[in-house]
């Protein structure tokens, strides 16, 4: 197990993917008009790839242009002193292949906002990294 310069445990890509599978809400970071935007989204994993269900708008526009995006998920304890964070960077694309789209539609993936959300985007797993804060003596993390 290795640690970064701040004493945080550096997670393997396998552990990052496992932790992603325990979460339902993440943050999608993308560029809109050359400015950064971070949006909360419900997501699911399909073959280790992040899938988001969305309607017309910012997220779909990013997928239609094959934009490079960031996706982040974390879990912190109530005092914010222990937890983990996973950052994935890749390309957002719209799922159009009929077989892949059928699999995406079978995911338990409900969007936050109402209205038609019939589009599914996936985020390639180009770069994935994660950190976990060390547990304090006598504590046990649910995500560990």
Secondary structure as UniProt FT lines:
FT   TURN            5..6
FT   STRAND          9..10
FT   HELIX           13..20
FT   TURN            21..22
FT   STRAND          25..32
FT   TURN            33..34
FT   STRAND          35..42
FT   STRAND          44..46
FT   TURN            47..48
FT   STRAND          49..54
FT   TURN            56..57
FT   HELIX           58..64
FT   TURN            65..66
FT   STRAND          68..76
FT   TURN            78..79
FT   STRAND          83..94
FT   HELIX           98..105
FT   STRAND          119..123
FT   STRAND          127..132
FT   TURN            137..138
FT   TURN            142..143
//
